Amino acid sequence: MTAMTALHRRPAATGNAGKIVGAGVLGFATLAMLGLVWWSLSPILGQVYAGIRLAETATLWRFTGWGNYFTTMPAGQPFAFVSVYKSSVGFGLVATLFTALLGTLAWRKRSREHIEVIITAPRDGFAHDAIGRQFVPADRLVRPPVTEQDQLNSVLAPAANPFTALRDLRDARAVETVVDDVRWHLAAALFLTVDAAAPLRDRKARDAVLKAARTAADGHAGDPEAAMPASLVSVFSSHMLVALTDQAGRDMQALDQVHGVLGSKEDLRDAIEALGAMALAANRLFFPDYAWLRHIDPNLQSRITSYGG
């Protein structure tokens, strides 16, 4: 019965004394040849060596003992055989220390920042305590998502209309007392529908509100819990105030109708929907103006753009 052997088994490598001796002989022969070259050509090689050292040290080497020896040697005179070796000791020591420093830094980085170190399991394994010490808990980095039911309740919740308590919506001071009670997206939608039903003379106001609304909607879609920047809130409240009270260059009959609708609806969303219907009748309602509402209050967007009355 033939004995079974492991696949891909290779015989153990054994050292060859002849190769070691040959390498040693070659090394000594090389040193002997270099020594012979230095012995015979040292007047030339010494000057070349001195030039290299001066360049390495920005000519400071000339102020050392060996530097003075090499730079003051008369041309054509041979240099001492051991001079090149002894004069290199200092450079060799500096090079060794520098190499050791680079090796230490490389080892330190490899042992702390290499991907294999980062993904290696903790010393105690994947126990709960070990993971807690090694990794940041997920709840510090991830905010739990808002449930669909919470979003639906927020969208469908009645929006009280603070303007019904005012006697005269042309009175800017009176209107100014309640503008802060209106949520930012309702303030933006109210401005757009009022401006569409009774246009302001300043047409740049609409562009400013649309730009601010789209910016705010993008921020809300990224993080619904984040606070709205005060600069954007100021844009909505100030322009809504102007849309309700500014009389310069406006159709006063249309503005009176706007005030009548706004003062008769208890729910602000109902008032915005009715103002959208008024703007539709005057061919001034444009769907793209309300596309940003999709991220905030899709129910209100549908009520405006479905032209319900």
C-alpha positions as CSV (number, residue, x, y, z in Angstrom):
1,M,0.0,0.0,0.0
2,T,1.4,3.3,-1.1
3,A,1.9,5.9,1.6
4,M,-0.2,9.0,1.0
5,T,1.6,12.3,1.0
6,A,0.2,15.8,1.5
7,L,-0.4,17.7,-1.8
8,H,2.1,20.4,-2.8
9,R,4.6,19.2,-0.2
10,R,8.0,20.6,-0.8
11,P,11.2,19.4,0.6
12,A,12.6,21.5,3.4
13,A,15.2,23.9,2.1
14,T,18.7,23.3,3.4
15,G,21.6,25.7,3.6
16,N,24.4,25.4,1.1
17,A,27.8,26.1,2.7
18,G,29.4,26.7,-0.8
19,K,27.0,29.5,-1.6
20,I,27.7,31.2,1.7
21,V,31.5,31.0,1.3
22,G,31.1,32.2,-2.3
23,A,29.2,35.2,-1.2
24,G,31.8,36.0,1.4
25,V,34.6,35.7,-1.0
26,L,32.7,38.0,-3.5
27,G,32.2,40.6,-0.8
28,F,35.8,40.6,0.3
29,A,36.9,40.7,-3.4
30,T,34.7,43.7,-4.0
31,L,36.0,45.5,-0.9
32,A,39.6,44.7,-2.0
33,M,38.9,46.1,-5.5
34,L,37.4,49.3,-4.1
35,G,40.3,49.7,-1.8
36,L,42.7,49.2,-4.7
37,V,40.8,51.8,-6.7
38,W,40.9,54.3,-3.8
39,W,44.6,53.6,-3.2
40,S,45.5,54.3,-6.8
41,L,43.1,57.1,-7.6
42,S,42.7,58.8,-4.2
43,P,44.0,62.2,-5.5
44,I,41.0,62.4,-7.9
45,L,38.4,60.5,-5.9
46,G,39.3,62.5,-2.8
47,Q,38.4,65.7,-4.5
48,V,35.2,64.3,-5.8
49,Y,34.4,63.0,-2.3
50,A,35.1,66.4,-0.8
51,G,32.8,68.1,-3.4
52,I,30.0,65.7,-2.5
53,R,30.3,66.3,1.2
54,L,30.5,70.1,0.7
55,A,27.3,70.0,-1.3
56,E,25.5,67.8,1.3
57,T,26.3,70.2,4.1
58,A,26.0,73.5,2.2
59,T,29.9,73.9,2.5
60,L,29.7,73.6,6.3
61,W,31.8,70.4,6.2
62,R,34.9,72.5,5.4
63,F,34.9,73.7,9.0
64,T,35.3,70.2,10.4
65,G,38.6,68.4,10.9
66,W,38.2,66.0,8.0
67,G,36.7,68.7,5.9
68,N,39.8,70.9,6.4
69,Y,41.9,67.8,5.6
70,F,40.3,67.1,2.3
71,T,39.9,70.7,1.1
72,T,43.5,71.8,1.9
73,M,45.2,68.7,0.4
74,P,47.4,69.9,-2.5
75,A,46.2,68.8,-5.9
76,G,47.7,65.5,-7.0
77,Q,48.6,64.3,-3.5
78,P,47.2,61.0,-2.3
79,F,44.8,60.9,0.7
80,A,45.2,58.5,3.6
81,F,43.7,55.1,3.0
82,V,41.4,55.2,6.0
83,S,40.4,58.9,5.6
84,V,37.3,58.2,3.5
85,Y,36.1,55.7,6.1
86,K,36.8,57.7,9.2
87,S,35.3,60.9,7.7
88,S,32.1,59.0,6.9
89,V,31.4,57.8,10.4
90,G,29.5,61.0,11.3
91,F,27.4,60.9,8.2
92,G,26.7,57.2,8.7
93,L,25.6,57.8,12.3
94,V,23.2,60.6,11.2
95,A,21.8,58.5,8.4
96,T,21.3,55.6,10.7
97,L,19.4,57.7,13.3
98,F,17.3,59.3,10.5
99,T,16.5,55.9,9.1
100,A,15.6,54.6,12.6
101,L,13.3,57.6,13.1
102,L,11.5,57.0,9.7
103,G,11.1,53.3,10.6
104,T,9.7,54.2,14.0
105,L,7.2,56.6,12.5
106,A,6.2,54.1,9.8
107,W,5.7,51.3,12.4
108,R,3.7,53.6,14.6
109,K,1.4,54.6,11.8
110,R,1.1,51.0,10.6
111,S,0.2,49.7,14.1
112,R,-2.4,52.4,14.7
113,E,-3.9,53.6,11.4
114,H,-3.6,50.8,9.0
115,I,-7.0,49.3,7.7
116,E,-6.1,45.9,9.1
117,V,-5.8,47.4,12.6
118,I,-9.0,49.4,12.3
119,I,-11.1,46.4,11.2
120,T,-9.5,44.0,13.7
121,A,-11.8,42.7,16.3
122,P,-11.3,44.0,19.9
123,R,-9.0,42.1,22.2
124,D,-12.0,40.7,24.2
125,G,-13.9,39.7,21.0
126,F,-17.3,41.0,20.0
127,A,-18.8,41.1,23.5
128,H,-21.1,44.0,24.2
129,D,-18.7,45.8,26.5
130,A,-15.8,45.4,24.1
131,I,-17.8,46.8,21.2
132,G,-18.9,49.7,23.4
133,R,-15.3,50.6,24.2
134,Q,-14.1,50.2,20.6
135,F,-16.9,51.8,18.6
136,V,-19.1,54.9,18.9
137,P,-22.8,53.9,19.7
138,A,-25.0,54.3,16.7
139,D,-27.6,56.4,18.6
140,R,-25.0,59.2,18.8
141,L,-24.7,59.4,15.0
142,V,-28.2,58.5,13.8
143,R,-31.4,60.3,14.6
144,P,-34.5,58.0,14.7
145,P,-36.8,58.7,11.7
146,V,-40.1,60.4,12.3
147,T,-42.9,57.9,11.9
148,E,-45.3,58.3,9.0
149,Q,-48.2,58.7,11.5
150,D,-46.4,61.6,13.2
151,Q,-45.9,63.2,9.8
152,L,-49.5,62.7,8.9
153,N,-50.7,64.1,12.2
154,S,-48.5,67.2,11.7
155,V,-49.8,67.8,8.2
156,L,-53.5,67.3,9.0
157,A,-53.5,69.2,12.2
158,P,-55.6,72.4,12.0
159,A,-53.7,75.6,11.4
160,A,-55.4,78.4,13.4
161,N,-55.9,81.6,11.4
162,P,-54.7,84.5,13.6
163,F,-56.0,87.1,11.1
164,T,-59.6,86.4,12.0
165,A,-59.1,88.3,15.3
166,L,-58.0,91.5,13.5
167,R,-60.6,94.2,12.7
168,D,-58.6,95.8,9.8
169,L,-56.1,93.8,7.7
170,R,-54.9,97.0,6.1
171,D,-53.5,98.1,9.5
172,A,-49.8,97.1,9.2
173,R,-49.2,97.6,13.0
174,A,-52.1,95.3,13.9
175,V,-51.1,92.6,11.3
176,E,-47.5,92.8,12.5
177,T,-48.6,91.5,15.9
178,V,-49.7,88.1,14.6
179,V,-47.3,87.4,11.7
180,D,-45.0,85.5,14.0
181,D,-47.8,83.1,14.9
182,V,-47.9,81.7,11.3
183,R,-45.7,78.7,10.5
184,W,-43.0,79.5,7.9
185,H,-44.4,77.3,5.1
186,L,-47.9,78.7,5.6
187,A,-46.5,82.2,5.6
188,A,-44.8,81.5,2.3
189,A,-47.8,79.9,0.7
190,L,-50.0,82.8,2.0
191,F,-47.8,85.4,0.4
192,L,-47.8,83.6,-2.9
193,T,-51.5,83.2,-3.1
194,V,-52.2,86.8,-1.9
195,D,-49.7,88.1,-4.4
196,A,-51.3,86.1,-7.1
197,A,-54.8,87.2,-6.3
198,A,-53.9,90.9,-5.7
199,P,-50.4,91.4,-7.2
200,L,-47.8,93.7,-5.5
201,R,-46.2,96.4,-7.5
202,D,-42.7,95.0,-6.5
203,R,-42.3,91.8,-8.5
204,K,-39.0,91.0,-7.0
205,A,-40.7,90.1,-3.7
206,R,-42.2,87.0,-5.2
207,D,-38.8,85.8,-6.5
208,A,-37.2,86.4,-3.0
209,V,-40.0,84.4,-1.3
210,L,-39.7,81.5,-3.8
211,K,-36.0,81.3,-3.4
212,A,-36.2,81.3,0.4
213,A,-39.0,78.7,0.4
214,R,-37.1,76.3,-1.8
215,T,-34.0,76.7,0.4
216,A,-36.0,76.1,3.5
217,A,-37.8,73.1,2.0
218,D,-34.5,71.5,1.0
219,G,-33.2,72.0,4.5
220,H,-36.4,70.6,6.1
221,A,-36.2,67.5,3.8
222,G,-32.6,66.8,4.9
223,D,-33.3,67.3,8.6
224,P,-37.0,67.9,9.7
225,E,-35.8,68.4,13.3
226,A,-33.4,71.3,12.5
227,A,-34.4,74.8,13.4
228,M,-35.2,77.1,10.6
229,P,-32.6,79.9,10.1
230,A,-33.8,83.2,11.4
231,S,-32.9,84.9,8.1
232,L,-35.4,82.8,6.2
233,V,-38.1,83.2,8.8
234,S,-37.7,86.9,8.5
235,V,-38.1,86.8,4.7
236,F,-41.4,85.0,5.0
237,S,-42.9,87.1,7.8
238,S,-41.8,90.5,6.4
239,H,-43.0,89.7,2.9
240,M,-46.3,88.2,4.1
241,L,-46.9,91.5,6.1
242,V,-46.2,93.5,2.9
243,A,-48.5,91.4,0.8
244,L,-51.4,91.9,3.2
245,T,-51.0,95.6,4.0
246,D,-49.2,97.3,1.1
247,Q,-51.6,99.4,-1.0
248,A,-49.2,101.1,-3.4
249,G,-50.1,100.4,-7.0
250,R,-52.5,97.5,-6.2
251,D,-56.0,96.6,-7.2
252,M,-57.8,97.6,-4.1
253,Q,-61.0,95.7,-5.0
254,A,-58.9,92.5,-5.3
255,L,-57.1,93.3,-2.0
256,D,-60.4,93.8,-0.2
257,Q,-61.6,90.4,-1.5
258,V,-58.3,88.9,-0.1
259,H,-59.0,90.5,3.2
260,G,-62.5,89.2,3.2
261,V,-61.5,85.6,2.5
262,L,-58.7,85.7,5.0
263,G,-60.9,87.1,7.8
264,S,-63.7,84.5,7.2
265,K,-61.8,81.2,7.4
266,E,-61.0,79.7,10.8
267,D,-58.4,77.4,9.3
268,L,-55.5,79.1,7.6
269,R,-55.1,76.3,5.1
270,D,-58.8,76.8,4.0
271,A,-58.0,80.5,3.5
272,I,-54.9,79.7,1.4
273,E,-56.9,77.3,-0.7
274,A,-59.6,79.9,-1.3
275,L,-57.1,82.5,-2.2
276,G,-55.6,80.0,-4.7
277,A,-59.0,79.7,-6.3
278,M,-59.2,83.5,-6.6
279,A,-55.8,83.5,-8.3
280,L,-56.9,80.8,-10.7
281,A,-59.9,82.8,-11.7
282,A,-57.5,85.7,-12.6
283,N,-55.1,83.3,-14.5
284,R,-52.3,84.1,-12.0
285,L,-51.9,80.7,-10.3
286,F,-48.8,78.7,-11.4
287,F,-48.1,75.2,-10.2
288,P,-44.3,75.5,-10.1
289,D,-44.6,78.2,-7.4
290,Y,-45.9,75.6,-4.9
291,A,-43.7,72.6,-5.9
292,W,-41.6,73.1,-2.8
293,L,-44.6,72.4,-0.6
294,R,-44.3,68.7,-1.5
295,H,-41.6,68.2,1.1
296,I,-43.5,70.1,3.8
297,D,-47.2,69.9,3.5
298,P,-48.3,67.8,0.5
299,N,-51.9,68.0,1.6
300,L,-51.9,71.8,1.3
301,Q,-50.1,71.6,-2.1
302,S,-52.8,69.3,-3.4
303,R,-55.5,71.7,-2.1
304,I,-54.0,74.7,-3.8
305,T,-53.1,73.0,-7.1
306,S,-56.4,71.1,-7.4
307,Y,-58.2,74.5,-7.4
308,G,-60.8,73.4,-4.9
309,G,-63.1,76.1,-3.5
